[in-house]
Structure formats: structure tokens, C-alpha cells
Amino acid sequence: MQEMNADKNYDVIIVGAGPAGLSFACSLVDLNLKVMVVERSTLSSISSPKPDGKETALTHNSLKILRKLGVWDLIDETKVSLLREAKVFDGDSDSLLNFTAKKSSIDALGYLVPNHLIRLALYEKASHSDNLSIISDLSVESVETSYSGGKVTLSDGQILNSKLIVAADSRFSEIRRKMGIESTMKDFSKVMIITRVSHEKDHNQIALECFNYGHTLALLPLNGNISSVVLTVPTDEADQMLNMDQEKFCKFASEGFNGSLGEMKQIGERFSYPLVGVYAKKFRSTRFALIGDAAVGMHPVTAHGFNLGLRGQDILSKSISKALNAGKDIGSVEVLREFENKQIHLSRLMYFGTNGVVSLFTNDDEKAKQIRKLVLKFADRFPPIKSLITKHLTESKKSNLIPF
Ligand SMILES: Cc1cc2nc3c(=O)[nH]c(=O)nc-3n(C[C@H](O)[C@H](O)[C@H](O)COP(=O)(O)OP(=O)(O)OC[C@H]3O[C@@H](n4cnc5c(N)ncnc54)[C@H](O)[C@@H]3O)c2cc1C
């Protein structure tokens, strides 16, 4: 629904119609609230998102949330690939860490879904919901909140009022800054290059992560003999890899996996993402909350970003629902404090834990190489650690962890 209501008072205004903003909007659908989502990009970019190279790895908990929202059923199931096993290799050493879903009662560690199909399903659900309006091609320029309410000013000068404002406006969130919320930012000076390839041999639904010296190479198994190759290189080498001719690029990738998949052929565009991590020091202010990457923008190596975003918005919508049932104010400190307390600790752990893994496994110092060999050997030979991680990978109620 693109028409803006004449009445400019809402219960909730969401800034950003990315995956986090739209999933939160979908979570509010059954609460009988008047919700407005403001998105600065074009209508077609959110209603018919194009492939962006990302194959989003979803945890069981994320699946549960998407099912609850009625979004999962809108995703073409033939495009969902099961991730049954994951192997982590370290440089030229023989250290290896292996996670598998085989011994547990469930069928997969996680599920790989093309990101644009998740965005499409979220938009379909949100745009067909009563009480929910989406406006595109306009950005939120300023935001103000007080104990009695909040208001945003759009790029065309319109002013919208609400009880609660939720920013889901990306890791580079301007709204977060305008609300005076500090964040820590880590520029990894690396670029992730992604493309789809077909290959001769079966991947057996096993994901591979090779922390080679100088670069990192990952393989995400898709349906058929097709995979997503994810190469992470220092920024100054990115152009060379992006412009490399297909044959050479595929040879490089195939050799990076020791030829285990045979010859590779590029079958998709090459996409690139500069890697910057962001962590907001708090997730709330007066009548204001941060969700998605605006709260915590993860390094993608552990595939937590959207999973954490989904979890956060789910917590916030539950707190709002609780307040509504008790006849309380949905933008109160109580609601926002509950959301923050439940989301911030796990997010902090994931964010700094992931950054720790990244700095250890992408540091080619002799000392770091020795430490990572020890870490992998210890983790692989100490079953409780592996089973704990696999449990995290597969269980729906605990945290959401996929190694990459
Ligand atoms: C290469 C890569 C691979 C990834 N793989 C995984 C994975 O496997 N699993 C996983 O869980 N996560 C993964 N992620 C992370 C995941 O993609 C992000 O966490 C997720 O896309 C963030 O969604 P978001 O809605 O918070 O932000 P965004 O997608 O950045 O959306 C923000 C939206 O806000 C809009 N906006 C910004 N400012 C304004 C404004 N002032 N007014 C109005 N609108 C505004 C923008 O136009 C945009 O549409 C990956 C990320 C990358 C880069």
C-alpha cells in the first residue's frame, strides 16, 4: 500500500524497509496497531528486489519466526537449500573442524535462501496487510522524541507522529546518530566477493570455509551441483578479483577447495560487499528503538546478521504485545528496556565473538597461525565443544549460530 493516510498519527513508525524493518512490520500486523514504514529507495527496489548474490543462511529459530509471520510459505521451497554439514579448514595445515546435523534429530544445520526471495516474501506479506502503510522514495530526514510521543520529518517536508519510532535503517544508520546513540565501528579493510558457480562433483550439502593465508574462501552448497563461492580479500586486491576473467576466477576458486568439487563454471554475476562491522552502544532511547543492522551490523562470516535482526524484532514485538494486553503504553521505558535487556547481551557476544574469530583467522602472523591450529585441534578433539556449537546451530530456542 503506497498511499499515505491523511491522518498522520501512527502507533509505530519504522524507518527502513530492509529485511529487519519489514519483518518487524509483519510482526505487528496482528496487533491491530497503525504502522507506517518509510523507505528511501524506490518502490520497485523493495517490491521486486533483484538478486544481490547473498545466500542468507537461516537458523531454525529464524525459520520458526518466519513461519509465525506467514512469510516462510511465500518463499519458493525449491529455492531453499539445506545445509547439512560445515567444515572449517585452516590455511595449509591439516587442522579441520567439522559440524554435522547427522547425529541430531533434525535434517539440517541451517537453510540457505537467496536474500532477494526473503525480501520479496516480506514485502508481499507487509504490503497486503491492513493497518500497515509503506511509503517509498522518501527518506526520514529528522527524528524527535519526548516522553509524550515521537515525530519524524520526511524528505518532502511531511511530518508523521507516533508513539514509538523504530530505526531499521542499516548499519550506517543516520537516525541512530541523530538520536545521539554512539556506536563502535570496525572497518575490516576487506571486501567480500560472491558469485554462483556450477561444478562437476557433488557438494553433499556441505559448506566449506577455508581460512587460506591472505584470503578466505567459502562455499555455500545450493540445490544441484551449484554453490555460492564467497571470497574475502583485502580491499586493495578486490578490483583485481572482481575484474578477473571467469575462467581464471573459477580456476582460482576450484584450486582453493583443493579441487574437491572438480571444475567450476561461473553462472551468476559477481557481487561485492566492503566489510564494516557496527555495534550500537545501546538499542533504545525515549520512544525509540534500534533493530537489525542499525543495532548490530555483523561481519558476515558467522552468518548472524539477519538471524539476529529477526530475533531482535521478534523480542520487541512480543514486548509490545505484552504491553497492549496489559493496557499499557507501547512506547514506554518498560517495553523498550525489556527488549534491550533480552537482545543486547547476545548481540554483544555474537558481535565481539565474531570479530575475535575474524581477527584470529585472518591474521597471518606466525604466532596467530599457531594459535588457530591449536584452537581448531582443541575444538575438534573436544566433543563437548563441538556438540555445544552444533546444538546452538540446530536448536530453535537457544542462540543462533552458523559458522559462516
Ligand atoms: C555478503 C553478506 C552476506 C550475508 N549473509 C548473511 C547470512 O547468511 N545470514 C544472515 O543472517 N545474515 C547475513 N548477512 C547480513 C544481512 O544481510 C543483514 O543483516 C540484513 O540485510 C540487514 O537488514 P536491515 O534491514 O537491518 O538493513 P538493510 O538491509 O541495510 O536495510 C536498511 C533499509 O533502510 C533504508 N534507509 C536507510 N536510511 C533511511 C532513511 N533515512 N529513511 C528511510 N529509509 C532509510 C535503506 O534504503 C534500506 O532499504 C549478510 C550480509 C552480507 C553483506
The ligand as a MOL file (V3000), in Angstrom:
LIG
                    3D

  0  0  0     0  0            999 V3000
M  V30 BEGIN CTAB
M  V30 COUNTS 53 58 0 0 0
M  V30 BEGIN ATOM
M  V30 1 C 27.7730 -10.6140 1.9720 0
M  V30 2 C 26.7810 -10.7470 3.0770 0
M  V30 3 C 26.2670 -11.9850 3.4120 0
M  V30 4 C 25.3460 -12.1110 4.4560 0
M  V30 5 N 24.8960 -13.3470 4.7860 0
M  V30 6 C 24.0540 -13.4790 5.8410 0
M  V30 7 C 23.5990 -14.7680 6.2460 0
M  V30 8 O 23.9550 -15.7670 5.6600 0
M  V30 9 N 22.7460 -14.8540 7.3100 0
M  V30 10 C 22.3210 -13.7420 7.9860 0
M  V30 11 O 21.5540 -13.8800 8.9500 0
M  V30 12 N 22.7440 -12.5130 7.6150 0
M  V30 13 C 23.5930 -12.3610 6.5740 0
M  V30 14 N 24.0080 -11.1110 6.1950 0
M  V30 15 C 23.5080 -9.9400 6.9320 0
M  V30 16 C 22.1660 -9.4650 6.4190 0
M  V30 17 O 22.2120 -9.3120 5.0090 0
M  V30 18 C 21.8360 -8.1230 7.0830 0
M  V30 19 O 21.8750 -8.3140 8.4770 0
M  V30 20 C 20.4690 -7.6100 6.7150 0
M  V30 21 O 20.3600 -7.4060 5.3370 0
M  V30 22 C 20.2190 -6.2580 7.4030 0
M  V30 23 O 18.9150 -5.8500 7.1720 0
M  V30 24 P 18.4330 -4.4210 7.7060 0
M  V30 25 O 17.0040 -4.3430 7.3280 0
M  V30 26 O 18.8000 -4.2320 9.1170 0
M  V30 27 O 19.3010 -3.3520 6.9170 0
M  V30 28 P 19.3720 -3.0160 5.3670 0
M  V30 29 O 19.1950 -4.2170 4.5390 0
M  V30 30 O 20.6430 -2.2470 5.2100 0
M  V30 31 O 18.1200 -2.0550 5.0900 0
M  V30 32 C 18.0460 -0.7490 5.5620 0
M  V30 33 C 16.9890 -0.0270 4.7660 0
M  V30 34 O 16.7890 1.2780 5.3210 0
M  V30 35 C 16.6490 2.2220 4.2740 0
M  V30 36 N 17.0040 3.5430 4.8090 0
M  V30 37 C 18.2080 3.9610 5.2590 0
M  V30 38 N 18.1370 5.2090 5.7340 0
M  V30 39 C 16.8450 5.6100 5.5980 0
M  V30 40 C 16.1560 6.8110 5.8940 0
M  V30 41 N 16.7580 7.8290 6.5000 0
M  V30 42 N 14.8480 6.9010 5.5970 0
M  V30 43 C 14.1960 5.8490 5.0080 0
M  V30 44 N 14.8150 4.6810 4.7010 0
M  V30 45 C 16.1240 4.5530 5.0030 0
M  V30 46 C 17.5960 1.7130 3.2060 0
M  V30 47 O 17.2730 2.2280 1.9310 0
M  V30 48 C 17.3930 0.2090 3.3150 0
M  V30 49 O 16.3580 -0.2520 2.4760 0
M  V30 50 C 24.9350 -10.9640 5.1610 0
M  V30 51 C 25.4380 -9.7020 4.8270 0
M  V30 52 C 26.3570 -9.5950 3.7870 0
M  V30 53 C 26.9110 -8.2360 3.4590 0
M  V30 END ATOM
M  V30 BEGIN BOND
M  V30 1 1 1 2
M  V30 2 1 2 3
M  V30 3 2 2 52
M  V30 4 2 3 4
M  V30 5 1 4 5
M  V30 6 1 4 50
M  V30 7 2 5 6
M  V30 8 1 6 7
M  V30 9 1 6 13
M  V30 10 2 7 8
M  V30 11 1 7 9
M  V30 12 1 9 10
M  V30 13 2 10 11
M  V30 14 1 10 12
M  V30 15 2 12 13
M  V30 16 1 13 14
M  V30 17 1 14 15
M  V30 18 1 14 50
M  V30 19 1 15 16
M  V30 20 1 16 17
M  V30 21 1 16 18
M  V30 22 1 18 19
M  V30 23 1 18 20
M  V30 24 1 20 21
M  V30 25 1 20 22
M  V30 26 1 22 23
M  V30 27 1 23 24
M  V30 28 2 24 25
M  V30 29 1 24 26
M  V30 30 1 24 27
M  V30 31 1 27 28
M  V30 32 2 28 29
M  V30 33 1 28 30
M  V30 34 1 28 31
M  V30 35 1 31 32
M  V30 36 1 32 33
M  V30 37 1 33 34
M  V30 38 1 33 48
M  V30 39 1 34 35
M  V30 40 1 35 36
M  V30 41 1 35 46
M  V30 42 1 36 37
M  V30 43 1 36 45
M  V30 44 2 37 38
M  V30 45 1 38 39
M  V30 46 1 39 40
M  V30 47 2 39 45
M  V30 48 1 40 41
M  V30 49 2 40 42
M  V30 50 1 42 43
M  V30 51 2 43 44
M  V30 52 1 44 45
M  V30 53 1 46 47
M  V30 54 1 46 48
M  V30 55 1 48 49
M  V30 56 2 50 51
M  V30 57 1 51 52
M  V30 58 1 52 53
M  V30 END BOND
M  V30 END CTAB
M  END
